[in-house]
């Protein structure tokens, strides 16, 4: 299952890369991509794991970039 999110306030390509790398390391994530150009993050994981992964991804984004907000795309 794939879910997409908008990263509101994302304003640097390096930040996007840091977020992508960190989210990819979350247990259960099959793929995670962050596009700086579209400020969009896509996470692919099993349906039953997705709610927990989304919460962990939000925590990762807040930790790395406190000014960036992860919202449903």
N, C-alpha and C positions, 0 to 999 in steps of 0.2 A: 504494500500500500504506500502511496506517495501523498505527502502533504506539503503545501507551499505556504510560506509566510513572508510578509513584508518586514524588512528591517528598517523601521522609521528612525531617521537620524544618522544612518550609516554614511559617513563622509570620507572614508579613506580606504583605499584598496588593501593596504596592509592589514587593517582591522578586519576586513572581510575574510582575508586569508586565515587570520588567527582564529576567527569564529568557526570557519569551515573545518579547520584541522581539529579543533577542540570538540566540535559536535560529532565528527567522524569517529572519535574515540569513545563515545557513549556506547555502553553495552547494548546490543540489539540493533544498532544502526547499520543498515546494509550500505547505503550511500548517503552522503550529505554534500550539497553544493551550495555555494553562496556566490551570487553574481553581483559584483559591485556596481556594474552599469545599471542594472534594474533594481538593485537593493532587495533582491529576492533570494530566499533560502528554501531549498527543497530537501526534504528528508524522506528517505525510503526505509521502511521497516515493516515487520509483521504487524497486522492490525491490532492484535491483543497487546503488543508492546508499545504501541504509539502514544497512548496517554501519558505514560511514565516518561517516555523519551522526550515528548514535547515539554514537559515540566523541567526535565534536566537541561534541555536545550535553552529554555528561557533563563535558567539559573546561570548557565555558561555565558550567555550573551550579556546578562547584567554584570557578571563578574569581570568580564573582559572589557566591556564597553558600557559603563553605567548610563550613558546618555542615549543608548540605542534601545528602542522598544520593539519587541517581536509581536506582530499582530497577524491575524489570519489574512491571507491574500485573497 
